[in-house]
Amino acid sequence: MMELVFIRHGQGEHNLNVPDRLNIEHPSLTAKGEIQVRQLKAKFNFNYEDLFIISPTIRTIETANILTENLDQPIKYISPLVGPRMFPQNPKWSRLKCDEHLPIERIEKEYHEFVVIDAANQEVWIDGINDKEEKLFKKLGDGFITWIKAQGNSRVFIIAHDGTINSYRQLLGEKGLTRTDFLGAAGYYQVNL
């Protein structure tokens, strides 16, 4: 059995009550967000066998780096399949600037400690999953969960965003989820696969 733990990044600059906050490009964690992640870190006994899969945004990368800072060569993957996603989906909503993920070229240049997965899927790296239609998201998500299981780790941490986490919880069979089920800053949710 595999334990899958979804972690929501700590408070980001885009979560502050400032004008035009959702149009901040590539927001970082705030000082409070860093503290929240360190408090979360104390709840888990991370080890070298754990697998980490991270959304390609600055705030999730920073969250992952804090969580793994004392591990010797942690296994850290990065994928747009856990990037920002609107929840619930609404075709009337438009993408927010704060939810644009980093391009693969920048990740490979600046974050070499992460292994890029899905590099061949240029469409997902360009468009992300933010507003992917449910049927297509299900296909991508099912394939991603199958890939995770094939890795054979007993514990996998996905560091992502509220909407993304709710979308995967729904994909894994949870019913009736709404925005009130969002985890909030540095929250986590565990499920066994």
Buried (B, 14 or more C-beta within 10 A) or exposed (E): EBBBBBBBBBBBBBBEEEEEBEEBEBBBBBEBBBBBBBEBBEEBEBEEEBBBBBBBBBBBBBBBBBBBEEBEEBBBBBBBBBBBBBBEBEEEEEEBBBBBBBEBEEBBEEBEEBEBBBBEBEEBBEBBBBBBEEEEBBEBBEEBBEBBEEEEBEBBBBBBBBBBBBBBBBBBEEEEBEEEBBBEBBBBBEBEE
